[in-house]
């Protein structure tokens, strides 16, 4: 590979803080709010123009679609996201669960309000490009933006990038699933102009279940109890479209779920496009995925308009701002979660939250309908090989099955709240992430409304 030499330069330090959270998805946003609410100076850094990550930037609005009558759910800031969205008119009842879909566009403002109320220092439109590391200790990050190249220093840093970007670049131990085994990426989109009455009548006349997820190129492992449960699933319009040549025969993965439908005729967070072998840490893969995903989405829209009752006059409302990535880097943590932990109600002395027995990924679908849940260990966010850093969100340490559980947005919020409180306790006690008093962390989490046992 050819290279060029860059001139050395002095980079201005524009900001110093106690806790710096990089990435503002459910994990990062929860971390920043939790830390700031404990009274420590907290800054939230985001490369795009809004906070919220998968909710606002990708358009995954089903925040708790796993919740059913007997679900023992997480508590804390994640639930607050849903409840605040409801109170501010930014949510719609889910068709498949006891939850509300969050309006991704309106949640941009909800997130702004939450950040401002907590006293978090917001930094939008700045992309982290390099960590500042001395030996094995991270001291801050370098960012690039319209303002130029700048440095931000922090006593403690939380990596909520979703891809363990900071951990990786700082020298922590990380790993990736082989590209051919990665969970597919998605281009999320929504439509408007749908006749809600006709659409729902068609759904009721021929309801789909979670067993219908199996088919095409997919196989699904369930416990059996999921198979007869209603799912807002679409496949038949695309089968007809392939049979009649509207969609190429090889595109047999165009199928999936619709999220919610409003009285105004918005059919939202359509999760119908699934792109294999897209590595979210590779810019060329991301470029290919964005463009191919939009192409497939337009084919899906044509099929829906032609073959799905109520959608004859519908059209594209919006694409997600960016590709939906499920699976990239994970850290090698002080404790890496296992399949047994998420399938057999794992219990931990350093629990910082709970999450229901919900596994969705790598061909597994287990819904939490029996009250079973597992605990989340603090050590799974603690990377090896670097100090003053926690990694939260989907990049925590674990195997495939555990990743299929903890990658879900509510679980990311649970871990994020734990990371934020741990950072605040560390700052106040003068400790670091490895020596923080976990009992103090747990007490403060409970005081913040989290459930840890």
C-alpha positions as a Markdown table, in Angstrom:
| # | Residue | x | y | z |
|---|---|---|---|---|
| 1 | Unk | 0.0 | 0.0 | 0.0 |
| 2 | Unk | 1.3 | 3.4 | -0.9 |
| 3 | Unk | 1.6 | 6.0 | 1.9 |
| 4 | Unk | 2.2 | 9.7 | 2.4 |
| 5 | Unk | 4.0 | 11.5 | 5.2 |
| 6 | Unk | 2.0 | 14.0 | 7.2 |
| 7 | Unk | 3.5 | 17.0 | 8.8 |
| 8 | Unk | 3.7 | 17.1 | 12.6 |
| 9 | Unk | 1.2 | 19.5 | 14.1 |
| 10 | Unk | 0.0 | 21.0 | 17.4 |
| 11 | Unk | -3.6 | 20.2 | 18.1 |
| 12 | Unk | -5.6 | 22.6 | 20.3 |
| 13 | Unk | -7.2 | 21.2 | 23.5 |
| 14 | Unk | -10.7 | 22.6 | 23.3 |
| 15 | Unk | -12.4 | 20.8 | 26.2 |
| 16 | Unk | -11.6 | 18.9 | 29.4 |
| 17 | Unk | -14.1 | 16.9 | 31.4 |
| 18 | Unk | -14.4 | 14.2 | 34.0 |
| 19 | Unk | -16.3 | 11.7 | 31.9 |
| 20 | Unk | -16.3 | 11.6 | 28.1 |
| 21 | Unk | -18.9 | 9.4 | 26.4 |
| 22 | Unk | -18.2 | 8.7 | 22.7 |
| 23 | Unk | -21.2 | 7.6 | 20.7 |
| 24 | Unk | -24.8 | 8.5 | 21.6 |
| 25 | Unk | -26.9 | 5.4 | 20.9 |
| 26 | Unk | -29.0 | 3.9 | 23.6 |
| 27 | Unk | -25.8 | 2.8 | 25.5 |
| 28 | Unk | -24.0 | 6.1 | 25.1 |
| 29 | Unk | -27.0 | 8.3 | 25.8 |
| 30 | Unk | -27.8 | 6.3 | 28.9 |
| 31 | Unk | -24.2 | 6.4 | 30.1 |
| 32 | Unk | -24.0 | 10.2 | 29.7 |
| 33 | Unk | -27.3 | 10.8 | 31.6 |
| 34 | Unk | -26.3 | 8.4 | 34.4 |
| 35 | Unk | -22.9 | 10.0 | 34.9 |
| 36 | Unk | -24.2 | 13.6 | 34.8 |
| 37 | Unk | -27.1 | 12.8 | 37.2 |
| 38 | Unk | -24.4 | 11.7 | 39.7 |
| 39 | Unk | -23.0 | 15.2 | 39.6 |
| 40 | Unk | -19.8 | 14.7 | 37.6 |
| 41 | Unk | -18.8 | 16.8 | 34.5 |
| 42 | Unk | -19.9 | 14.7 | 31.6 |
| 43 | Unk | -19.6 | 15.3 | 27.8 |
| 44 | Unk | -21.4 | 13.4 | 25.1 |
| 45 | Unk | -19.6 | 13.2 | 21.7 |
| 46 | Unk | -21.5 | 12.3 | 18.5 |
| 47 | Unk | -20.4 | 12.3 | 14.9 |
| 48 | Unk | -23.9 | 13.0 | 13.5 |
| 49 | Unk | -26.3 | 15.9 | 14.1 |
| 50 | Unk | -28.5 | 14.2 | 16.6 |
| 51 | Unk | -28.3 | 11.9 | 19.6 |
| 52 | Unk | -30.0 | 8.5 | 19.7 |
| 53 | Unk | -27.9 | 6.2 | 17.5 |
| 54 | Unk | -30.0 | 3.3 | 16.2 |
| 55 | Unk | -33.2 | 5.0 | 17.2 |
| 56 | Unk | -32.7 | 8.3 | 15.4 |
| 57 | Unk | -30.0 | 7.6 | 12.9 |
| 58 | Unk | -30.8 | 4.1 | 11.6 |
| 59 | Unk | -34.6 | 4.2 | 12.3 |
| 60 | Unk | -34.9 | 1.1 | 14.5 |
| 61 | Unk | -38.0 | 2.4 | 16.5 |
| 62 | Unk | -39.0 | -0.9 | 18.2 |
| 63 | Unk | -37.2 | -0.3 | 21.4 |
| 64 | Unk | -38.9 | -2.9 | 23.5 |
| 65 | Unk | -40.8 | -5.0 | 21.0 |
| 66 | Unk | -39.8 | -8.2 | 22.9 |
| 67 | Unk | -42.1 | -7.2 | 25.9 |
| 68 | Unk | -45.1 | -9.4 | 26.6 |
| 69 | Unk | -47.5 | -10.0 | 29.5 |
| 70 | Unk | -45.1 | -12.1 | 31.6 |
| 71 | Unk | -41.9 | -10.4 | 30.7 |
| 72 | Unk | -39.7 | -9.4 | 33.6 |
| 73 | Unk | -38.2 | -6.3 | 32.0 |
| 74 | Unk | -35.2 | -4.1 | 32.7 |
| 75 | Unk | -35.7 | -0.9 | 34.7 |
| 76 | Unk | -34.0 | 2.4 | 34.7 |
| 77 | Unk | -33.0 | 4.9 | 32.0 |
| 78 | Unk | -34.0 | 2.6 | 29.1 |
| 79 | Unk | -37.6 | 2.5 | 30.3 |
| 80 | Unk | -37.3 | 6.3 | 30.8 |
| 81 | Unk | -36.5 | 6.7 | 27.1 |
| 82 | Unk | -39.8 | 4.9 | 26.2 |
| 83 | Unk | -41.9 | 6.7 | 28.8 |
| 84 | Unk | -40.5 | 10.1 | 28.0 |
| 85 | Unk | -41.2 | 9.5 | 24.3 |
| 86 | Unk | -44.7 | 8.6 | 25.1 |
| 87 | Unk | -45.3 | 11.7 | 27.3 |
| 88 | Unk | -43.8 | 13.9 | 24.5 |
| 89 | Unk | -45.9 | 12.5 | 21.7 |
| 90 | Unk | -43.0 | 10.6 | 20.2 |
| 91 | Unk | -44.3 | 7.0 | 20.4 |
| 92 | Unk | -46.9 | 4.8 | 18.9 |
| 93 | Unk | -48.3 | 1.5 | 20.4 |
| 94 | Unk | -46.5 | -1.6 | 19.1 |
| 95 | Unk | -48.7 | -4.1 | 17.2 |
| 96 | Unk | -46.9 | -7.2 | 18.4 |
| 97 | Unk | -46.0 | -6.5 | 22.0 |
| 98 | Unk | -46.8 | -4.6 | 25.3 |
| 99 | Unk | -44.6 | -1.6 | 24.3 |
| 100 | Unk | -44.5 | 1.5 | 22.3 |
| 101 | Unk | -42.5 | 2.1 | 19.1 |
| 102 | Unk | -40.4 | 5.3 | 19.5 |
| 103 | Unk | -40.8 | 7.9 | 16.7 |
| 104 | Unk | -37.1 | 8.2 | 15.6 |
| 105 | Unk | -37.6 | 11.7 | 14.2 |
| 106 | Unk | -39.3 | 13.1 | 17.3 |
| 107 | Unk | -36.9 | 11.3 | 19.6 |
| 108 | Unk | -34.1 | 13.6 | 18.3 |
| 109 | Unk | -35.7 | 16.4 | 20.2 |
| 110 | Unk | -36.5 | 14.1 | 23.2 |
| 111 | Unk | -32.8 | 13.2 | 23.4 |
| 112 | Unk | -31.9 | 16.9 | 23.3 |
| 113 | Unk | -34.2 | 17.6 | 26.2 |
| 114 | Unk | -32.8 | 14.7 | 28.3 |
| 115 | Unk | -29.2 | 15.8 | 27.7 |
| 116 | Unk | -30.0 | 19.4 | 28.6 |
| 117 | Unk | -31.9 | 18.5 | 31.7 |
| 118 | Unk | -29.1 | 16.4 | 33.0 |
| 119 | Unk | -26.5 | 19.1 | 32.4 |
| 120 | Unk | -24.5 | 17.0 | 29.9 |
| 121 | Unk | -22.1 | 19.0 | 27.6 |
| 122 | Unk | -23.3 | 18.2 | 24.1 |
| 123 | Unk | -20.9 | 17.9 | 21.2 |
| 124 | Unk | -22.5 | 17.0 | 17.9 |
| 125 | Unk | -20.9 | 17.0 | 14.5 |
| 126 | Unk | -17.5 | 15.9 | 15.8 |
| 127 | Unk | -16.0 | 12.5 | 14.8 |
| 128 | Unk | -13.5 | 10.7 | 17.0 |
| 129 | Unk | -10.5 | 9.9 | 14.8 |
| 130 | Unk | -7.8 | 8.8 | 17.3 |
| 131 | Unk | -7.4 | 8.1 | 21.0 |
| 132 | Unk | -4.8 | 10.0 | 23.1 |
| 133 | Unk | -2.9 | 7.3 | 24.9 |
| 134 | Unk | 0.1 | 7.4 | 27.2 |
| 135 | Unk | 1.5 | 3.9 | 27.7 |
| 136 | Unk | -1.6 | 1.8 | 28.4 |
| 137 | Unk | -3.7 | 4.7 | 29.8 |
| 138 | Unk | -6.2 | 6.6 | 27.6 |
| 139 | Unk | -6.3 | 10.3 | 28.3 |
| 140 | Unk | -8.7 | 11.7 | 25.7 |
| 141 | Unk | -9.5 | 11.7 | 22.0 |
| 142 | Unk | -8.7 | 13.6 | 18.8 |
| 143 | Unk | -11.7 | 14.7 | 16.8 |
| 144 | Unk | -12.2 | 16.1 | 13.4 |
| 145 | Unk | -15.1 | 18.4 | 12.3 |
| 146 | Unk | -15.9 | 21.6 | 10.4 |
| 147 | Unk | -14.0 | 23.3 | 13.2 |
| 148 | Unk | -10.8 | 21.4 | 12.3 |
| 149 | Unk | -8.7 | 19.0 | 14.3 |
| 150 | Unk | -9.2 | 19.2 | 18.0 |
| 151 | Unk | -8.4 | 17.4 | 21.3 |
| 152 | Unk | -10.7 | 16.6 | 24.2 |
| 153 | Unk | -9.2 | 15.4 | 27.4 |
| 154 | Unk | -11.0 | 13.3 | 30.1 |
| 155 | Unk | -10.3 | 11.6 | 33.3 |
| 156 | Unk | -12.4 | 8.6 | 32.2 |
| 157 | Unk | -13.8 | 7.5 | 28.8 |
| 158 | Unk | -16.7 | 5.4 | 27.8 |
| 159 | Unk | -16.6 | 3.8 | 24.4 |
| 160 | Unk | -20.1 | 3.7 | 23.1 |
| 161 | Unk | -19.3 | 3.7 | 19.4 |
| 162 | Unk | -20.9 | 0.3 | 18.8 |
| 163 | Unk | -17.7 | -0.9 | 17.1 |
| 164 | Unk | -15.3 | -0.6 | 20.0 |
| 165 | Unk | -13.5 | 2.0 | 17.9 |
| 166 | Unk | -11.7 | 3.6 | 20.8 |
| 167 | Unk | -10.7 | 0.4 | 22.4 |
| 168 | Unk | -9.4 | -1.0 | 19.2 |
| 169 | Unk | -7.4 | 2.1 | 18.3 |
| 170 | Unk | -6.1 | 2.4 | 21.9 |
| 171 | Unk | -4.6 | -1.1 | 21.8 |
| 172 | Unk | -7.2 | -3.0 | 23.8 |
| 173 | Unk | -7.8 | -6.6 | 23.0 |
| 174 | Unk | -10.7 | -6.9 | 20.5 |
| 175 | Unk | -12.0 | -9.5 | 18.0 |
| 176 | Unk | -14.5 | -9.7 | 15.2 |
| 177 | Unk | -16.8 | -12.5 | 14.0 |
| 178 | Unk | -15.6 | -13.7 | 10.6 |
| 179 | Unk | -17.2 | -11.6 | 7.9 |
| 180 | Unk | -19.1 | -14.5 | 6.3 |
| 181 | Unk | -20.7 | -15.2 | 9.7 |
| 182 | Unk | -21.6 | -11.7 | 10.7 |
| 183 | Unk | -25.2 | -10.8 | 11.3 |
| 184 | Unk | -26.7 | -9.1 | 8.2 |
| 185 | Unk | -26.8 | -5.3 | 8.0 |
| 186 | Unk | -30.1 | -3.5 | 7.2 |
| 187 | Unk | -31.3 | -0.4 | 5.5 |
| 188 | Unk | -34.3 | 0.7 | 7.5 |
| 189 | Unk | -37.1 | 2.8 | 5.9 |
| 190 | Unk | -40.6 | 4.0 | 6.4 |
| 191 | Unk | -43.6 | 4.7 | 4.1 |
| 192 | Unk | -46.5 | 7.0 | 4.2 |
| 193 | Unk | -49.9 | 7.1 | 2.4 |
| 194 | Unk | -51.0 | 3.7 | 3.6 |
| 195 | Unk | -54.7 | 3.0 | 4.1 |
| 196 | Unk | -54.5 | 1.8 | 7.7 |
| 197 | Unk | -58.0 | 0.2 | 7.7 |
| 198 | Unk | -57.3 | -1.9 | 4.6 |
| 199 | Unk | -53.8 | -2.8 | 5.7 |
| 200 | Unk | -55.0 | -4.0 | 9.2 |
| 201 | Unk | -57.9 | -5.9 | 7.7 |
| 202 | Unk | -55.5 | -7.8 | 5.5 |
| 203 | Unk | -53.2 | -8.5 | 8.4 |
| 204 | Unk | -56.2 | -9.8 | 10.5 |
| 205 | Unk | -57.4 | -12.0 | 7.6 |
| 206 | Unk | -54.1 | -13.7 | 7.3 |
| 207 | Unk | -52.0 | -13.1 | 10.4 |
| 208 | Unk | -48.3 | -14.1 | 10.5 |
| 209 | Unk | -46.5 | -15.7 | 13.4 |
| 210 | Unk | -42.8 | -15.8 | 14.3 |
| 211 | Unk | -42.7 | -19.3 | 12.7 |
| 212 | Unk | -43.0 | -17.5 | 9.4 |
| 213 | Unk | -39.6 | -16.0 | 9.9 |
| 214 | Unk | -38.1 | -19.3 | 8.8 |
| 215 | Unk | -38.0 | -19.6 | 5.0 |
| 216 | Unk | -36.1 | -18.3 | 2.0 |
| 217 | Unk | -32.5 | -18.6 | 3.1 |
| 218 | Unk | -33.3 | -18.4 | 6.8 |
| 219 | Unk | -33.5 | -21.0 | 9.5 |
| 220 | Unk | -34.7 | -20.0 | 12.9 |
| 221 | Unk | -34.2 | -21.7 | 16.3 |
| 222 | Unk | -37.0 | -21.0 | 18.8 |
| 223 | Unk | -38.1 | -22.7 | 22.0 |
| 224 | Unk | -41.4 | -23.5 | 20.3 |
| 225 | Unk | -43.5 | -21.1 | 22.3 |
| 226 | Unk | -42.7 | -18.3 | 19.9 |
| 227 | Unk | -44.0 | -20.2 | 16.8 |
| 228 | Unk | -47.7 | -19.4 | 17.2 |
| 229 | Unk | -47.3 | -15.8 | 18.4 |
| 230 | Unk | -48.4 | -13.0 | 16.2 |
| 231 | Unk | -45.6 | -11.2 | 14.3 |
| 232 | Unk | -46.0 | -8.2 | 12.0 |
| 233 | Unk | -44.2 | -10.0 | 9.2 |
| 234 | Unk | -44.2 | -9.5 | 5.4 |
| 235 | Unk | -43.1 | -12.1 | 2.8 |
| 236 | Unk | -46.0 | -12.8 | 0.4 |
| 237 | Unk | -45.7 | -9.6 | -1.5 |
| 238 | Unk | -42.1 | -10.3 | -2.3 |
| 239 | Unk | -42.8 | -13.9 | -3.3 |
| 240 | Unk | -45.3 | -12.7 | -5.8 |
| 241 | Unk | -42.9 | -10.0 | -7.0 |
| 242 | Unk | -40.2 | -12.6 | -7.6 |
| 243 | Unk | -42.6 | -14.9 | -9.3 |
| 244 | Unk | -43.7 | -12.1 | -11.7 |
| 245 | Unk | -40.2 | -10.8 | -12.3 |
| 246 | Unk | -40.5 | -7.5 | -10.3 |
| 247 | Unk | -37.8 | -8.6 | -7.9 |
| 248 | Unk | -34.8 | -10.8 | -9.1 |
| 249 | Unk | -35.1 | -14.4 | -8.0 |
| 250 | Unk | -31.8 | -14.3 | -6.2 |
| 251 | Unk | -33.0 | -11.6 | -3.8 |
| 252 | Unk | -34.8 | -14.1 | -1.6 |
| 253 | Unk | -33.9 | -12.3 | 1.7 |
| 254 | Unk | -36.2 | -9.4 | 1.0 |
| 255 | Unk | -38.7 | -10.1 | 3.8 |
| 256 | Unk | -39.2 | -9.1 | 7.4 |
| 257 | Unk | -41.2 | -7.0 | 9.7 |
| 258 | Unk | -43.1 | -3.8 | 9.7 |
| 259 | Unk | -43.0 | -1.9 | 13.0 |
| 260 | Unk | -46.1 | 0.3 | 13.6 |
| 261 | Unk | -48.8 | 2.1 | 11.6 |
| 262 | Unk | -50.2 | 5.5 | 12.5 |
| 263 | Unk | -53.6 | 6.9 | 12.0 |
| 264 | Unk | -52.0 | 9.2 | 9.4 |
| 265 | Unk | -50.9 | 6.2 | 7.3 |
| 266 | Unk | -47.2 | 6.0 | 8.3 |
| 267 | Unk | -45.9 | 2.5 | 8.1 |
| 268 | Unk | -42.7 | 2.7 | 10.0 |
| 269 | Unk | -39.4 | 1.0 | 10.6 |
| 270 | Unk | -39.7 | -1.5 | 7.8 |
| 271 | Unk | -37.0 | -4.1 | 8.4 |
| 272 | Unk | -37.1 | -5.9 | 5.1 |
| 273 | Unk | -33.6 | -5.6 | 3.6 |
| 274 | Unk | -30.9 | -7.9 | 4.9 |
| 275 | Unk | -27.3 | -7.6 | 3.5 |
| 276 | Unk | -24.9 | -10.3 | 4.2 |
| 277 | Unk | -21.1 | -9.9 | 4.5 |
| 278 | Unk | -21.1 | -6.2 | 5.3 |
| 279 | Unk | -18.3 | -5.3 | 7.8 |
| 280 | Unk | -19.4 | -2.2 | 9.6 |
| 281 | Unk | -15.7 | -1.3 | 10.3 |
| 282 | Unk | -14.9 | -1.2 | 6.5 |
| 283 | Unk | -15.8 | 2.0 | 4.7 |
| 284 | Unk | -16.0 | 0.2 | 1.3 |
| 285 | Unk | -18.4 | -2.4 | 2.7 |
| 286 | Unk | -20.5 | 0.4 | 4.2 |
| 287 | Unk | -20.6 | 2.3 | 0.9 |
| 288 | Unk | -21.7 | -0.9 | -0.9 |
| 289 | Unk | -24.3 | -1.7 | 1.8 |
| 290 | Unk | -25.9 | 1.7 | 1.7 |
| 291 | Unk | -26.3 | 1.8 | -2.0 |
| 292 | Unk | -27.3 | -1.8 | -2.5 |
| 293 | Unk | -29.7 | -1.6 | 0.5 |
| 294 | Unk | -31.5 | 1.4 | -0.9 |
| 295 | Unk | -31.8 | -0.3 | -4.3 |
| 296 | Unk | -33.4 | -3.4 | -2.6 |
| 297 | Unk | -35.6 | -1.2 | -0.5 |
| 298 | Unk | -37.1 | 0.5 | -3.6 |
| 299 | Unk | -37.8 | -3.0 | -5.1 |
| 300 | Unk | -39.5 | -3.9 | -1.8 |
| 301 | Unk | -41.6 | -0.7 | -1.9 |
| 302 | Unk | -42.7 | -1.5 | -5.5 |
| 303 | Unk | -43.8 | -5.0 | -4.4 |
| 304 | Unk | -45.6 | -3.7 | -1.4 |
| 305 | Unk | -47.5 | -1.1 | -3.4 |
| 306 | Unk | -48.5 | -3.7 | -6.0 |
| 307 | Unk | -49.3 | -6.7 | -3.8 |
| 308 | Unk | -50.1 | -5.5 | -0.3 |
| 309 | Unk | -53.7 | -4.2 | 0.3 |
| 310 | Unk | -53.8 | -0.7 | 1.6 |
| 311 | Unk | -50.5 | 0.3 | 0.2 |
| 312 | Unk | -51.5 | 1.1 | -3.4 |
| 313 | Unk | -51.0 | 4.8 | -3.0 |
| 314 | Unk | -48.1 | 4.6 | -0.5 |
| 315 | Unk | -44.6 | 5.9 | -1.1 |
| 316 | Unk | -41.2 | 6.1 | 0.5 |
| 317 | Unk | -41.2 | 8.5 | 3.5 |
| 318 | Unk | -37.6 | 8.2 | 4.5 |
| 319 | Unk | -34.5 | 6.0 | 4.7 |
| 320 | Unk | -32.5 | 5.7 | 7.9 |
| 321 | Unk | -29.6 | 8.2 | 8.0 |
| 322 | Unk | -27.2 | 5.4 | 8.0 |
| 323 | Unk | -26.9 | 1.6 | 7.6 |
| 324 | Unk | -28.0 | -0.6 | 10.5 |
| 325 | Unk | -25.1 | -2.6 | 11.7 |
| 326 | Unk | -25.6 | -5.5 | 14.2 |
| 327 | Unk | -22.2 | -7.1 | 14.5 |
| 328 | Unk | -18.6 | -5.8 | 14.4 |
| 329 | Unk | -15.9 | -5.7 | 17.0 |
| 330 | Unk | -16.2 | -7.0 | 20.6 |
| 331 | Unk | -13.8 | -6.5 | 23.4 |
| 332 | Unk | -11.9 | -9.3 | 25.1 |
| 333 | Unk | -13.2 | -8.3 | 28.5 |
| 334 | Unk | -12.3 | -9.2 | 32.1 |
| 335 | Unk | -15.4 | -11.5 | 31.8 |
| 336 | Unk | -16.8 | -12.5 | 28.4 |
| 337 | Unk | -20.5 | -13.5 | 28.5 |
| 338 | Unk | -21.6 | -16.9 | 27.3 |
| 339 | Unk | -24.5 | -18.7 | 25.8 |
| 340 | Unk | -25.3 | -20.2 | 29.1 |
| 341 | Unk | -25.5 | -16.8 | 30.8 |
| 342 | Unk | -28.2 | -15.5 | 28.5 |
| 343 | Unk | -30.1 | -18.9 | 28.1 |
| 344 | Unk | -29.9 | -20.0 | 31.7 |
| 345 | Unk | -30.5 | -16.9 | 33.7 |
| 346 | Unk | -26.9 | -16.0 | 34.5 |
| 347 | Unk | -26.3 | -14.4 | 38.0 |
| 348 | Unk | -23.3 | -12.3 | 38.9 |
| 349 | Unk | -22.0 | -10.6 | 42.1 |
| 350 | Unk | -21.1 | -7.5 | 40.0 |
| 351 | Unk | -24.5 | -7.2 | 38.3 |
| 352 | Unk | -25.2 | -3.7 | 37.0 |
| 353 | Unk | -28.7 | -4.6 | 35.6 |
| 354 | Unk | -31.0 | -7.2 | 34.3 |
| 355 | Unk | -32.4 | -8.0 | 30.8 |
| 356 | Unk | -35.2 | -10.5 | 29.9 |
| 357 | Unk | -34.4 | -13.8 | 28.2 |
| 358 | Unk | -34.6 | -12.2 | 24.7 |
| 359 | Unk | -32.2 | -13.5 | 22.1 |
| 360 | Unk | -32.4 | -12.3 | 18.5 |
| 361 | Unk | -29.6 | -13.0 | 16.1 |
| 362 | Unk | -27.5 | -15.7 | 14.4 |
| 363 | Unk | -30.6 | -17.6 | 13.6 |
| 364 | Unk | -32.0 | -17.6 | 17.2 |
| 365 | Unk | -35.3 | -16.1 | 18.3 |
| 366 | Unk | -36.3 | -16.5 | 21.9 |
| 367 | Unk | -38.9 | -14.2 | 23.3 |
| 368 | Unk | -39.2 | -13.4 | 27.0 |
| 369 | Unk | -42.7 | -14.6 | 27.8 |
| 370 | Unk | -42.1 | -16.7 | 31.0 |
| 371 | Unk | -40.5 | -14.2 | 33.4 |
| 372 | Unk | -37.0 | -15.5 | 32.9 |
| 373 | Unk | -34.1 | -12.9 | 32.9 |
| 374 | Unk | -30.3 | -12.7 | 33.2 |
| 375 | Unk | -28.0 | -10.3 | 35.0 |
| 376 | Unk | -25.4 | -8.2 | 33.3 |
| 377 | Unk | -21.9 | -8.2 | 34.8 |
| 378 | Unk | -19.8 | -5.0 | 35.1 |
| 379 | Unk | -16.7 | -6.9 | 34.1 |
| 380 | Unk | -18.0 | -7.6 | 30.6 |
| 381 | Unk | -17.5 | -3.8 | 29.9 |
| 382 | Unk | -14.0 | -3.7 | 31.2 |
| 383 | Unk | -11.5 | -4.3 | 28.4 |
| 384 | Unk | -8.1 | -5.9 | 28.7 |
| 385 | Unk | -5.0 | -4.0 | 27.7 |
| 386 | Unk | -6.1 | -0.3 | 28.4 |
| 387 | Unk | -6.8 | 1.7 | 31.5 |
| 388 | Unk | -9.4 | 4.5 | 32.1 |
| 389 | Unk | -11.8 | 3.0 | 29.5 |
| 390 | Unk | -15.1 | 1.2 | 29.7 |
| 391 | Unk | -16.8 | -0.2 | 26.6 |
| 392 | Unk | -20.6 | -0.3 | 26.6 |
| 393 | Unk | -23.3 | -1.2 | 24.1 |
| 394 | Unk | -23.1 | -4.0 | 21.7 |
| 395 | Unk | -19.3 | -4.3 | 21.9 |
| 396 | Unk | -19.1 | -5.8 | 25.4 |
| 397 | Unk | -17.3 | -9.1 | 25.7 |
| 398 | Unk | -19.1 | -12.3 | 24.9 |
| 399 | Unk | -19.8 | -15.2 | 22.5 |
| 400 | Unk | -22.3 | -15.2 | 19.6 |
| 401 | Unk | -25.4 | -16.2 | 21.6 |
| 402 | Unk | -24.7 | -13.6 | 24.3 |
| 403 | Unk | -24.2 | -11.0 | 21.6 |
| 404 | Unk | -27.5 | -11.8 | 20.1 |
| 405 | Unk | -29.0 | -10.9 | 23.4 |
| 406 | Unk | -27.0 | -7.9 | 24.7 |
| 407 | Unk | -26.9 | -6.1 | 21.3 |
| 408 | Unk | -30.6 | -5.2 | 21.7 |
| 409 | Unk | -31.1 | -1.5 | 22.3 |
| 410 | Unk | -32.8 | -1.8 | 25.8 |
| 411 | Unk | -29.9 | -4.0 | 27.0 |
| 412 | Unk | -27.4 | -1.4 | 25.6 |
| 413 | Unk | -29.2 | 1.2 | 27.7 |
| 414 | Unk | -28.9 | -1.0 | 30.8 |
| 415 | Unk | -25.2 | -1.5 | 30.3 |
| 416 | Unk | -24.8 | 2.2 | 29.5 |
| 417 | Unk | -26.4 | 3.3 | 32.7 |
| 418 | Unk | -24.1 | 0.9 | 34.6 |
| 419 | Unk | -21.1 | 2.4 | 32.8 |
| 420 | Unk | -22.1 | 6.0 | 33.5 |
| 421 | Unk | -22.7 | 5.3 | 37.2 |
| 422 | Unk | -19.4 | 3.4 | 37.5 |
| 423 | Unk | -17.6 | 6.4 | 35.9 |
| 424 | Unk | -19.2 | 8.8 | 38.3 |
| 425 | Unk | -18.3 | 6.7 | 41.4 |
| 426 | Unk | -14.8 | 6.3 | 40.1 |
| 427 | Unk | -14.4 | 10.1 | 39.8 |
| 428 | Unk | -15.8 | 10.8 | 43.2 |
| 429 | Unk | -13.7 | 8.1 | 44.9 |
| 430 | Unk | -10.5 | 8.7 | 43.0 |
| 431 | Unk | -10.4 | 5.1 | 41.8 |
| 432 | Unk | -10.2 | 3.7 | 38.3 |
| 433 | Unk | -12.5 | 1.4 | 36.4 |
| 434 | Unk | -10.6 | -1.7 | 37.5 |
| 435 | Unk | -10.7 | -0.9 | 41.2 |
| 436 | Unk | -14.1 | 0.9 | 41.5 |
| 437 | Unk | -16.2 | -0.1 | 44.5 |
| 438 | Unk | -18.9 | -2.2 | 42.7 |
| 439 | Unk | -21.1 | -2.2 | 45.8 |
| 440 | Unk | -21.2 | 1.7 | 45.6 |
| 441 | Unk | -22.0 | 1.4 | 41.9 |
| 442 | Unk | -24.9 | -0.9 | 42.6 |
| 443 | Unk | -26.3 | 1.3 | 45.4 |
| 444 | Unk | -26.3 | 4.3 | 43.1 |
| 445 | Unk | -27.8 | 2.3 | 40.2 |
| 446 | Unk | -30.7 | 1.3 | 42.5 |
| 447 | Unk | -31.1 | 4.9 | 43.6 |
| 448 | Unk | -31.3 | 5.9 | 39.9 |
| 449 | Unk | -34.2 | 3.4 | 39.4 |
| 450 | Unk | -32.3 | 0.5 | 37.9 |
| 451 | Unk | -32.9 | -3.1 | 38.8 |
| 452 | Unk | -29.8 | -5.2 | 39.3 |
| 453 | Unk | -31.1 | -8.5 | 40.8 |
